């Protein structure tokens, strides 16, 4: 019984890794190659929201800590 369970868990792990590899995409190349519409579509596929917080008074320099991405689950 344990041998059968181990075999099935091994098969599940193998099939799961294959499915993950199929889902992986090269977003960086798609971003670089795509135009505005392609980039908007990619942002919509990856993020639920992106919150940009104010950087302060005057002409404060860009602070990446003020960008809060919320990824899709």
C-alpha positions as CSV (number, residue, x, y, z in Angstrom):
1,X,0.0,0.0,0.0
2,X,2.8,2.5,0.9
3,X,4.7,1.6,-2.3
4,X,1.6,2.4,-4.4
5,X,1.1,5.7,-2.5
6,X,4.7,6.6,-3.1
7,X,4.4,5.7,-6.8
8,X,1.3,7.9,-7.2
9,X,2.9,10.8,-5.3
10,X,5.9,10.6,-7.7
11,X,3.6,10.6,-10.7
12,X,1.7,13.6,-9.4
13,X,4.9,15.5,-8.8
14,X,6.1,14.7,-12.3
15,X,2.9,15.8,-13.9
16,X,2.7,18.9,-11.7
17,X,6.1,20.1,-12.7
18,X,5.3,19.6,-16.4
19,X,2.1,21.6,-16.1
20,X,4.1,24.4,-14.3
21,X,6.6,24.5,-17.1
22,X,3.9,24.9,-19.7
23,X,2.4,27.8,-17.7
24,X,5.7,29.6,-17.3
25,X,6.1,32.5,-19.8
26,X,8.9,34.8,-20.7
27,X,7.2,38.0,-19.6
28,X,10.4,40.1,-20.0
29,X,10.7,39.3,-23.7
30,X,6.9,39.8,-24.2
31,X,7.2,43.2,-22.5
32,X,10.2,44.3,-24.6
33,X,8.7,43.1,-27.9
34,X,5.1,44.3,-27.3
35,X,3.6,47.7,-27.8
36,X,1.4,49.6,-25.4
37,X,-1.6,47.3,-25.7
38,X,0.5,44.2,-25.2
39,X,2.1,45.7,-22.1
40,X,-1.4,46.7,-20.7
41,X,-2.5,43.1,-21.2
42,X,0.5,41.8,-19.4
43,X,-0.1,44.1,-16.4
44,X,-3.7,42.9,-16.3
45,X,-2.6,39.3,-16.2
46,X,0.0,39.8,-13.5
47,X,-1.3,42.4,-11.1
48,X,-4.6,42.9,-9.2
49,X,-3.6,46.5,-8.4
50,X,-0.5,48.7,-8.2
51,X,-0.7,51.4,-5.6
52,X,1.6,54.4,-6.0
53,X,2.0,56.4,-2.8
54,X,2.8,60.2,-2.9
55,X,6.5,60.9,-2.6
56,X,6.2,64.0,-0.4
57,X,6.2,67.7,-0.9
58,X,8.1,69.5,-3.6
59,X,10.1,67.6,-6.2
60,X,11.2,64.6,-4.1
61,X,13.2,62.0,-5.9
62,X,11.6,58.7,-7.0
63,X,11.3,56.2,-4.2
64,X,10.6,52.6,-5.2
65,X,9.4,51.9,-1.7
66,X,6.3,54.0,-2.5
67,X,5.2,51.5,-5.2
68,X,3.1,48.6,-3.8
69,X,2.2,45.9,-6.3
70,X,-0.6,43.5,-5.5
71,X,-0.3,40.3,-7.5
72,X,-3.1,38.1,-8.7
73,X,-3.4,34.8,-6.8
